[in-house]
C-alpha cells in the first residue's frame, strides 16, 4: 500500500511540473536558459520576441513552482534553471514525432 502512495505522489509531482512548463513561451525560456545558463529578463524577452511583462509573468510562475531560480544584480534580475531534470523532459519531447 505504501508503494502506491509514493507512486501517486510522484505522479502528482510530475503532472505539476508538466503543467508548469507546458507552454510554448516557457519551453522557449527553458531552451534559452539551457544554452546560456543565466539570462536577464531583458535578454530573455528580446530572444523570445515577447513583451517583457509577459516574460516576467512566466519567469515568476516557474520560479514560484521551483523550476527556476533568480539572482539580483543591481537593477537586473538574472534567471537560471533550478530543477535541471526539466531539461530531460524537454529534450525527450523534442525528439518525439508529434
C-alpha positions as CSV (number, residue, x, y, z in Angstrom):
1,X,0.0,0.0,0.0
2,X,2.9,2.4,0.8
3,X,4.3,1.9,-2.6
4,X,1.1,3.0,-4.3
5,X,1.0,6.2,-2.2
6,X,4.6,7.1,-3.1
7,X,3.9,6.3,-6.7
8,X,0.8,8.6,-6.6
9,X,2.8,11.4,-5.0
10,X,5.5,11.0,-7.7
11,X,2.9,11.1,-10.5
12,X,1.3,14.3,-9.0
13,X,4.7,16.0,-8.9
14,X,5.4,15.0,-12.5
15,X,2.0,16.4,-13.5
16,X,2.7,19.6,-11.6
17,X,6.0,20.1,-13.4
18,X,4.5,19.3,-16.8
19,X,1.7,21.9,-16.2
20,X,4.3,24.4,-15.1
21,X,6.5,24.1,-18.3
22,X,3.6,23.2,-20.7
23,X,3.5,26.5,-22.6
24,X,5.5,27.4,-25.8
25,X,7.0,30.6,-24.3
26,X,8.0,28.7,-21.1
27,X,9.6,26.0,-23.2
28,X,11.5,28.6,-25.2
29,X,12.7,30.2,-22.0
30,X,14.0,26.8,-20.7
31,X,15.7,26.2,-24.1
32,X,17.4,29.6,-23.9
33,X,18.5,29.1,-20.3
34,X,19.8,25.6,-21.0
35,X,22.1,27.2,-23.7
36,X,23.1,30.3,-21.7
37,X,22.9,29.1,-18.0
38,X,21.8,32.6,-16.8
39,X,20.0,35.4,-18.5
40,X,18.3,38.7,-17.6
41,X,14.6,39.3,-18.1
42,X,15.5,41.8,-20.9
43,X,17.7,39.3,-22.7
44,X,15.1,36.6,-22.5
45,X,12.4,39.0,-23.7
46,X,14.5,40.0,-26.7
47,X,15.4,36.5,-27.7
48,X,11.8,35.3,-27.3
49,X,10.4,38.4,-29.1
50,X,7.8,38.6,-26.4
51,X,6.9,41.6,-24.2
52,X,8.9,41.9,-21.1
53,X,5.8,41.9,-18.9
54,X,4.7,38.5,-20.3
55,X,8.2,37.1,-19.9
56,X,8.3,38.3,-16.3
57,X,4.9,36.6,-15.6
58,X,6.2,33.3,-17.0
59,X,9.5,33.6,-15.1
60,X,7.8,34.4,-11.8
61,X,5.5,31.4,-12.2
62,X,8.3,29.0,-13.0
63,X,10.3,30.4,-10.1
64,X,7.4,30.1,-7.6
65,X,7.0,26.5,-8.7
66,X,10.6,25.6,-8.2
67,X,11.7,25.2,-11.8
68,X,13.8,28.4,-12.0
69,X,15.9,30.5,-9.6
70,X,16.8,34.1,-9.7
71,X,19.6,36.4,-8.6
72,X,19.5,40.1,-8.4
73,X,22.5,42.2,-9.6
74,X,21.7,45.9,-9.2
75,X,18.5,46.6,-11.1
76,X,18.7,43.4,-13.2
77,X,17.4,40.0,-12.2
78,X,19.1,37.0,-13.8
79,X,17.3,33.7,-14.1
80,X,18.7,30.2,-14.3
81,X,17.3,26.7,-14.2
82,X,17.0,25.2,-10.7
83,X,15.2,21.9,-11.5
84,X,17.7,20.6,-14.1
85,X,15.5,17.5,-14.6
86,X,13.1,19.5,-16.7
87,X,15.7,19.7,-19.4
88,X,15.5,15.9,-19.8
89,X,11.8,16.2,-20.3
90,X,12.2,19.0,-22.9
91,X,14.9,17.1,-24.7
92,X,12.9,13.9,-24.8
93,X,9.8,15.7,-26.1
94,X,11.8,17.4,-28.8
95,X,12.9,14.0,-30.1
96,X,9.3,12.8,-30.4
97,X,7.5,12.7,-33.7
98,X,4.4,14.8,-32.9
